[in-house]
Amino acid sequence: MARRRTVAGVPEDLATIARDVGSLLAMEALLMTVSVLVALVFREWYAALAFLVAGGLTAAVGLGARRAFAEAPQPVMKHGMIIAAAGWFTVAVFGGLPLLFGAYLTPPELLAAYGARGGVDVSSLAVFRDPLHALFESMSGWTGSGLTMATTEPSLPRAFQWWRSLVQWVGGVGVIVLTVSILARPGSGSYALYRSEAREEKIHPSIVSTVRTVWKIFVLYTLASVAALFVAIRLTSYGANLPLWEVGWQALNHAMTALSTGGFSVTDNSIATYDSPLIETLLLPVMTLGAIAFPVHYAVLRDRDLSQLVSDLQTRWLFALLGVGVLLLSAQNVVALTDGFQGTADYFGLSALGFSAAQVDAVRDSTFQFVSALSCTGFQSAPIGRWADGGKLILAAAMTLGGAAGSTVGGIKVIRAYTIGRGIKWQFARVFLPANAVVSLNMDGRRLSRDEMEREFSEAAIVSLLWVGLLCASSLLLVNVAGPDFSYADALFEVASAQGNVGLSTGITGPEMPVVAEAMFLLNMWIGRLEIIPVLVFARGLLYGLEP
């Protein structure tokens, strides 16, 4: 029997994984250091101390692993998937430490002062004295889910508001992609990490060049979104009474979480706080940008040609789904009007066509919420918990599907749904062909052989089946523990939101939710971000090791 090779006394496979997860923690420690500066700017000394301690611990573990296993071999695909799964979970665990430490370090009188700023008795920071709540918030942030334990976001210290937005902004593109781009480690190892985050599209032949270009595009869009939101918020009656720096703060945080399709907010009631058709209209293209694959963004910006949006298969279907979904949800909600629509606005001028104010609001809310759901952003402009079950189920379907692969969204992805549809049609067509026929299929400009089509169809079908199976099992568990106030439609909606990394809520998620449901959502968010297969590979590795 060949002797198993080791690095620093640890098997090579485990050393490779530990070193690269350590690199992720080192990057997270750097983000915590930046957040120390934000806390100091706002004179939040206890928050600064919390980030300093958490960053020191994270850096010690991360840099220690990198140094101890520096000689480990480069990762291959089996390593990449386990690094992705272990990495996302580990950064979520350490990402909750600032919230946990901040909750304990901040004196009660200061928690009360922060709470008064948010209109409550005590800051929502106190919630994070429960380690499970801190882990939940961090996992929700890193996975771009947007479900939150913070009952009153304005009562959080500014540094923690920033941290929630920052982890979503970074997590939207992918913490592993960020690490690869900065470490500039070329070769198959980098591509293994990139692909294990379910990102197959490459802009450049070099994976490092690809992720750097992705980040340039992301920063450009973020800056443009901040500027647009600053103007829009200032023009609202809500923003007109705010200091300019507060308007800028809200614009910055909402731009970061909109483009990353994360959905964390720094205001109560998310986007409903503004009650502004202008802001909602402005956010529609920002959320949609986050749901379009980055290679398409690159092609549009490089060629200055918007026709690239139409020529891309996923983008065409995304726009079609947005249009059909908005019409379907609007019709559903206009027919089944509830007290979720207050009838206070006529921004679209539909009253002149005979629509009531409540019906106009139903169309307005349906438009924003469907785009928020399909793009997996999770901004909320309406009390969805008071909607009829039909509206909730339509949004649950949108959250399950998600946007384009190669973007920041969660869900099954448009390309998988399209592949399954074409695959089913292709399977039926084959029945009428002779056994010796040479079969091929044109899909999105590619001619696929029989073996290639079967491989792509199988991959899409397996991932989708596992995804939907977990969704059904989780929703059945949740409906039995959530309490009598919530229906199965509410439970299905909430699980679809968590597993699709969206963040819309019917009211189930919160500090008072059952522990078993909160732990289950951690699993849903983690698995949903990585699309199941890396987590299964990770579980197999724990049970049987990495040997074939």
N, C-alpha and C positions, 0 to 999 in steps of 0.2 A: 504494500500500500504506500502510495506517495505521501511524503510528509507534507502536512498543511503549512503553507507559508504564512508568516506573521509579520506584523509591523508593531514595534514596541510591545511585543508579547501578545498582541491581539490579532486574530485572523484577518487576512488582507481585506476580505469583503466588508467586515465590520469596521475596519480602520478607514476604508474609503468613505463609508457612510458617515462615520463619526466626524471625519475631517470636514466633509462638505456641509453637514448640518452645523458644525462649528462655525463655518464661514457665514452661514445664514444668521447665526446668533451674533457674530461680530458686526454684521451689517445692522442688525436690530439695535445693538448697543450704540452704534453711531447715530441712529435716529433718536434714541433716548437722549443722547448728548445734545442734539439740536433742540430737543424739547426742554432741556434745562435752560437754555437761553431764552426760550419763549416764556417760561415761568419767571425768569429774572426780569424780563421786560415788563411783565404785569405785576411785579413785586409779590409774587406768590411763593414765598420762601419755603413753605412746607412742601409745596408741589415740586419745587426745584430739588429739594432734598430727596423726595421720593424718586424722582427720575435719576438723580445722581446715584443713589444706592442701587436701584434696579439696573441701571446701566452698568455699574461696576460689576455686579454679580453676573449679568449677561455676558459682558466682555470677558470676564475671567473664565467662564465655562467655554465660550466660543473660541477665544484665542488659545486657550489651553488645549482644546481638541485639535485645532488647526496645527499647533506646534507639535503636539505629541505624535500626530499621524501625518506629518508633512510628506513623508516618503511613500505613502499609500498610492497604489496605482490609480489611473484615471477611471472615472465611472463608465460603465457600459449601461445598456438599457435596463437590465435588472436592478442595477444600483440606482439609476436615475429615478425609477418609480418609487423605490423605497425611500430615497432621499427626499423626494417630493412629499410623500405621505408623512414621513417622520419630521421633515422640516416644517411643514405647515402646522403640525400639532405642536412642535417644540416652540416655534416663534409665538404661537398663540399662548402657550403656558407662560413664557417669559414676558410676553406683551401685556399680560394681566398684572404683573408685579407692580408697575407704577400706580395703577388704580388701587391695588390692595394696600401698598405702603402709604399712599396718599390718604386713604380713608382712615388709617390708624394714626398717622403722624399729625394730621390736621386737628387742632384743638376743637372741642365742642362749640365754643363761642364763635369760632371762625366758620364752622360748618353752618351755624345758625345765620351768620352774616351773609354767606353765599346763598343760603336758602331764601333769605329775605329778598335778595336781588332777583330770584326766580319766582317770587310770590308764594313761597312755601316756608314751613317752619325750619326745615333743615335741608342742607344740600343733598342732591342725589348721590354725591360722592360717598355718603355714609352707607349706601346700599352695597358698596364694594368691599365692605368689611367681611362679607361672605366670600370666601375664595372661589366658590363655584360661580357666583355672579361676575366676579372679575374675569375669570376664565371665559365665561360666556360672552362678555362684552368684547374681549380681545379676539376670540374666535370669530365672532360676528364681524368685527372690523377687518381682520386679515383676509377673511374669505369673501368680503364684500357683501355680506348678508344684510346688515342694517337693522336687524332686530335688536332691541336694546333693553337693558335693565334700568336705564336712567329714566325715571318717571318725569323729571323736569330738567331738560337739558340746559336751560339758561342758568340753573342753580349750580352747575358744575364750574369749578375754577377754569379760567381760560386755557391753561396749559393742558388740561385734560380734554377740553373741547378740541383743542388742536391735535392731541394725540389720537383721538378717535378718527378725525378727518385724515390725518397723515397715514395711519395704517391702512385705511381704505384706499387712499390715493396710491400708495405703494403696492398694496395687495392687489389692486385692480389690474395692473400690468403683470404683477407676479414678483414676489420677493426673490424667487430663484432667478428669474430673468434679470432683475436688478443686480443680483450678486454676480452673475455671469458677465454682465456688461461692464462692471467695474473691475472685476478680477482679470478680465481679458484673457481668459484661458481658452485658447483655440483648440479645435479638433473635435473628435467624436464625443469626448466627455462633455463638452458644453452642449452639444446637440442632444445628448441623452437627457440632460437636465431640462432643456427647453421642451422637448417632445413629451416628457413625463408630466408636464403641465397642460397636456392636451392641445399643444400649439404646433401644428404641422407646417403652417405657411411660413416661408422664408422670403424676406425682401431682398437680401443679398446672399451670395454664396456662403459668406462667413456668418456664422451664427452671432458672433460678437458684434459685427457691423449691423446685423439685423436688429438686435435688441437695443443698440444705441440709437438707431434711427427711430425705433418705436418710442423711445423716451423723448427724443427731440420733438416728435409729433405731439406726444402727450403733453409736454410742457407748453408748447405753442398753443394748443387748444385750451389748456387751463388758463393761461394768461388772457386769452381772448374772452373766455367765459367769465372770468373775474371782472373784467372791464364792463362787459355787457350787463352782468348782474348788479354791479355797483350802481349803474345808471337806473336800472329798472327798480331796484329796491328804494333808491332815493326818491323816485317819482311816486311811490305809493304813499298813502296817508300814514301807514305804519312807519315807513322809513323816513318820512319828512320830519318826524319828531326825534330822530336818533342823531347822536353825534356822527360826524363823517367817519371817524375811525371805527365806530361800531357798524356802520353800513359796510365799510370795507371788510371788516372782520367776517360779517355774515356772508358777504359776496365771495370771499376767499374760501371759506369752509364749504359752502354749498356748491361752488364750482368744482372743488376737489372731489366731493362725494357724488356729484352728478355725472361728471365725465368718467369717473371710475365705476359708475353704476353701482355705487355702494349704498347711498341713501341715508347715512347718518346726518342729523341736523343739529343746529345750535339754537333752534327756536322750539318753543312748545308747539305741538300739533303739526310738526314738519312744515310743509309748504302751505298748509291751510292757515297758518299764522298770518300770512300776508293777505289772504283773501283777495288776490290780485290776478285777474286774467292776463295782465301783461307779463308778470313773472312766470306764470304757468305756460304761456305761449312761448316765451323765451327759452324755457327749460326743455321744451319738446325737442328741438333740434340738438341740444346739448346731450340729452339722454340718448337720442338716436345715434349720435356720433360714437358714443361709447359702445353701441351694439353692432357697429360695422367693423369688419375685419381690418386690422392695421395695414396689411398689404394694399388694400383698396384705398385707404387714406393716402398712403405713400404715392400710389399711382396718380391719384387726383392732384396732389400737391406738386408732384414732379412734372406732370404734363400740363397742368392747369386746364384739365379737361374733365368736366362734370359727367360726361358720357360714360366714364369709367364706372360710375355708380350703377348705371343701367346695364352695362355689359357683364357685371359680376353676378353670378347666379344667386349667391346668398343674399346680396343686397336687394336684388329684384324681388325675391320672395319675402324679404324682411319688410319692404315697403308695401307689398301686396297684403301681407298679414296685418300690418298696422292699419291699413285702410279698411279691410274687411272686419277686423276685430273692433275698431272704433264704431263702425256702423252697427255691428251686431250688439255690442254692449250698450250703445246709446238707445237702440230700439228696445232692448230688454229693460233698461232702467226708465225709459219714458213710459212704457206700458205698466211697469210695476213700481210706480212712484211711491217712495216711503218718506219718512221724516228725515232721511239722510240728505235730502235735497231741500234747501231752505227757500229757494226762489227769491234770491236777492239781487240777481244781476241779469243783464241782457247785453252782454259784451258783443255777441255775434249778430245782433239785430234781428233775431228770429221772431221776436214778438210781432213784428210787422207782418209776418207770414201766418199769424194765428196761433203761435206757440205761447203757452203761459210762461211766467218767469221760472216756475219750478221745473218745467220741461227744458227750458234753456239751460238751467243749472245742471240738469241731468246729463245733457249732451256735453257740457263743459267738463264736468267731473269725469264722465265716461271717457272722454278723449284723453285727458291727462292721465287717468289711472291705467288705461290700457297700455299707453306708451310706457309708463313707469313699470308696468308688470312685464311686458314683452322684452323690454330692454334690461330687465332685472335690476332697475335702479332702486325702487322702493320708496321714492318720495310719495307722500300721501297728502292729498288735497281735500279728501272727503272722509266722513265717518263710515268706512266700509262695513264695520260691524253691524250697522243698521240697514244695510242693503238687503234686498231679497236674495234668496239662495241662488237664483239663476245668475245674477251678476257676479256673485262670489265664485261660482263654478267657471264662468268664462275667464275671469282673471286667474283662477288656479290653472286652467289649461294654458294660458299665456305664460305664466311663470314656469310651468313644467317644460314648455318648449324652449323659451329663451331666444336669444338673437343669434348672430353669426359666430361660427368657430373662428378663432384668431382674434377675437375682440375681448372685452373685459367681462362679458356676461357669464352667467351660470346657465343651468337648464340643460336639456338634451342637445340643443343647437339645431338650427335650421337645416344644415347640410345633412345631418343624420336623418331627420324626418324626410327630407327629399330623397335621400338614398334608399330608405325603407320603402317609400312610395314607388319609386322607379323599380326597385328590386322585386316588389310584389307583382307589378305589371309585367316585368320581364319573366318572372317565374311562370305566370299564366301563359304568356306568349310561347314559351318553350314547349308547352304541352302539345302544340299543333305542328311542331317541327320534327323532321326525321331525326333519329338518334345520331346519325353521322353528320348532321349539319354543323357548319362552322358558325358559332354564335359569337357576336360582339355587340357592344352597346355604346352609343355616343352619349356622354354625360358631361355637360359643362365644358365642351370643347375637347374632351378626351375620349379616345376610342379604347374601351375596356374589353379585354378578352373575357371568355367565360370564367376562367379562374380568378381574374382580377375582380370581376363583378361579384362573384360569390364571396370573395374575401371581404370586399368592402360592405356588401350587404350583411354578411354575418357579423362583422364588427359593429356596425350600426345597430343591428337588431339585438345583439347580446347586451350592449351597454344600455340601450333604451329599455329592454326588458328588465334588467337588474334595477335600473333607475325607478321605473314605474312600480316594480315589486316592492322596493323599499318604501316608496311613497305610500302605497296602499297599507302595508303592514304598520308603518308609523302612524298613519292617520287613524287606523283602528285602535291602536294603543292609546292615542291621545284623546279620542272621543270618550274613552272609558275613564280617564283620569282628570279631564279638564273641568268637569262639573256640569250640572244640569242647565246652566245658562248658555251653553254652547252646543250647537247642532253638529251633525257630521260634516255639513258643508263648511262650518267654521274650522273644524279640525283639519279637514282636507286642505283648505285654504292656507292654514298656518304652516302645515308641513310642507306644502308646495313652496311657500315663501322661504322657509328655512333651507330646504334642500336645493331650491333653485337659486339660493344666494340673492334674495330679493329684498325683503325687509318690510313689506306690507303686512298689516296685522289687523285681525278682527277683535283684538283685545285679550287674547289668551296669554300672549307673552308678557311677562313682567315679573317683578320680584316675588310676587305671591303665587306664581305658578308652581305646580307640583314638582318636586325635585326630580322625579323620574322623567317628566316631560322635558325639563331643562337639560338633563343629561342626554336624553334622546336627541334634542335639537343640536347639541354639540356634535353628535355623530352625524346628523343630517347635513349640517353646514360643512363639516370637514369632508365627508364623502362627496357632497354635491360639488364642492370646489374642484376636486380632483377627478371627478367623473368615475368613481367606483373602482376601476381596474387597479390603479396604483395602491389603493387602500387594501384591496384583496391580495395583491402581491406582498404588501407589507405584512399582512396577517399571516400569509403562508411562510414568509421569512422568519417570523417570530416562532412559528410552530415547528417548521422543518429545516430552517436554515436556507442558505442560498445555493446549495448544491443541486444539480439537476435531479 
